[in-house]
Amino acid sequence: MFQNNLSGQRFAAIFTLGWILLNYPLLALFNDASTWFGIPILYAYLFIAWALIIGLLAYVAEKSSHPDICATGDTATLIAKD
């Protein structure tokens, strides 16, 4: 039960991070006519922020799907139960 509450808090923190990264003040910083390897800075920032959010969500979801590994740190326990 404690693990589910902790992963819920992590999902909420990632949502807040994504909301901050994709909100007006930071987007205005990258709204420039310059390019980075031929890609407009704003598009590169949006893609990198989006990929970061999805990567963090995948990490937290994968970590919360195996509570035995998170609690004990031992993968043999999980393999032995299968």
C-alpha positions as CSV (number, residue, x, y, z in Angstrom):
1,M,0.0,0.0,0.0
2,F,2.8,2.4,0.8
3,Q,4.4,1.7,-2.6
4,N,1.2,2.7,-4.5
5,N,0.9,5.9,-2.5
6,L,4.6,6.8,-3.3
7,S,4.2,6.0,-7.0
8,G,1.1,8.2,-7.1
9,Q,3.0,11.0,-5.6
10,R,5.7,10.5,-8.2
11,F,3.2,10.6,-11.0
12,A,1.8,13.9,-9.6
13,A,5.3,15.3,-9.4
14,I,6.0,14.4,-13.0
15,F,2.6,15.9,-14.0
16,T,3.6,19.2,-12.3
17,L,7.0,19.1,-13.9
18,G,5.4,18.6,-17.3
19,W,3.0,21.4,-16.7
20,I,5.8,23.8,-15.7
21,L,8.0,22.7,-18.7
22,L,5.2,23.2,-21.2
23,N,3.7,26.4,-19.8
24,Y,4.1,29.9,-21.2
25,P,7.1,31.4,-19.4
26,L,9.5,28.7,-20.4
27,L,8.1,28.3,-23.9
28,A,8.6,32.1,-24.4
29,L,12.3,31.6,-23.6
30,F,12.8,29.2,-26.5
31,N,10.6,31.1,-29.0
32,D,13.4,32.3,-31.1
33,A,14.2,32.4,-34.8
34,S,17.5,30.5,-34.4
35,T,18.0,26.8,-35.1
36,W,19.8,24.0,-33.5
37,F,21.2,21.5,-36.2
38,G,18.6,22.9,-38.6
39,I,15.6,22.4,-36.1
40,P,14.0,25.5,-34.6
41,I,14.9,25.9,-30.9
42,L,11.2,25.8,-29.8
43,Y,10.5,22.6,-31.6
44,A,13.7,21.0,-30.2
45,Y,12.8,22.1,-26.7
46,L,9.2,20.8,-27.0
47,F,10.4,17.4,-28.2
48,I,13.1,17.1,-25.5
49,A,10.7,18.1,-22.8
50,W,8.1,15.7,-24.1
51,A,10.6,12.8,-24.3
52,L,11.8,13.5,-20.8
53,I,8.3,13.4,-19.4
54,I,7.5,10.1,-21.1
55,G,10.8,8.6,-20.0
56,L,10.1,9.6,-16.4
57,L,6.6,8.2,-16.6
58,A,7.8,4.9,-18.0
59,Y,10.5,4.7,-15.3
60,V,8.1,5.3,-12.5
61,A,5.4,2.9,-14.0
62,E,8.0,0.1,-14.5
63,K,9.4,0.6,-11.0
64,S,6.0,0.5,-9.4
65,S,5.0,-2.7,-11.3
66,H,7.6,-4.7,-9.4
67,P,7.2,-3.8,-5.7
68,D,9.3,-6.8,-4.6
69,I,12.3,-5.5,-6.4
70,C,11.7,-2.0,-5.0
71,A,11.3,-3.2,-1.4
72,T,14.1,-5.7,-1.2
73,G,16.4,-4.9,-4.1
74,D,16.7,-8.6,-4.8
75,T,15.7,-9.8,-8.3
76,A,16.0,-13.4,-7.3
77,T,13.0,-13.1,-5.0
78,L,10.8,-12.0,-8.0
79,I,12.2,-14.8,-10.2
80,A,11.7,-17.4,-7.6
81,K,8.0,-16.5,-7.2
82,D,7.4,-17.0,-11.0
